[in-house]
């Protein structure tokens, strides 16, 4: 599908710039050019498609739908699916958390949405698709949805509402029902220019992360010997997956920045499940997120949230290693 991009990267690096093939510098630059163009193209296309979907399911509609309809146990599935089609990072937690809880959505369902949204969105799907192909992307998307459902359901059963901060409990107690403004009916043709503009804005916003992530990946691809990581984080090491998740949590990045690095880790011998577990720790949980969540919950609830989701991330890593 992307052979023409590979030809362009080969022409640019090896012909125009006259850098010798199969050298560390040549391989690194070729990797950088090809992956940057491929991911940017996929990201724009998928962001546009998801923008069309998201224009019909904005966050306010999601909140109102989940709070006003009896879904007979399917609330977690709907919340996790909505998390996929709405692009938020882990540090969007506080305003989303307040809006969902204020709207009367149970805490477990709120957590389901917050778990899934940063893990699986159009940015992650576009980059994953361009990096690992359709099969692994599909498995990752399904895993992210299931992780959100199980994690949110588990947290919901623990009855943790008492650990919300007094500030949030006061907001819930004083929440008043607001009349919904009738949404202006627009056709797809009328919405499309705005959707394209939003897609461009998203691509432009994550472009620095893409470039930095692919640059790091390119350096690793060209200069780190094959087998370097395999010696330390191999499938034979039973603790490799939890170590990867624990190492990922202190970092903060989005999919655009970390997936190109994951691609190279896999190429250098790190098992795919271990690499994905590391990525989940980076984009799904983070120290900045913990600092923001302190506004709406106490440290005990934050620890339970991080511990529960981290545990399921580790299980996902082992699962990926077993089936891929």
HUPEGI-V213219 format. One record per helix or strand of 3 or more residues. SS is the DSSP state (H for helix, E for strand). FROM is the first residue (numbers start at 1). TO is the last residue. If there is no record, write none. Layout:
# HUPEGI-V213219
SS:FROM:TO / SS:FROM:TO
This chain:
# HUPEGI-V213219
H:3:16 / H:24:56 / H:59:68 / H:75:85 / H:90:102 / H:107:119 / H:122:132 / H:134:157 / H:161:163 / H:166:173 / H:188:223 / H:240:249 / H:255:267 / H:272:284 / H:287:293 / H:299:323
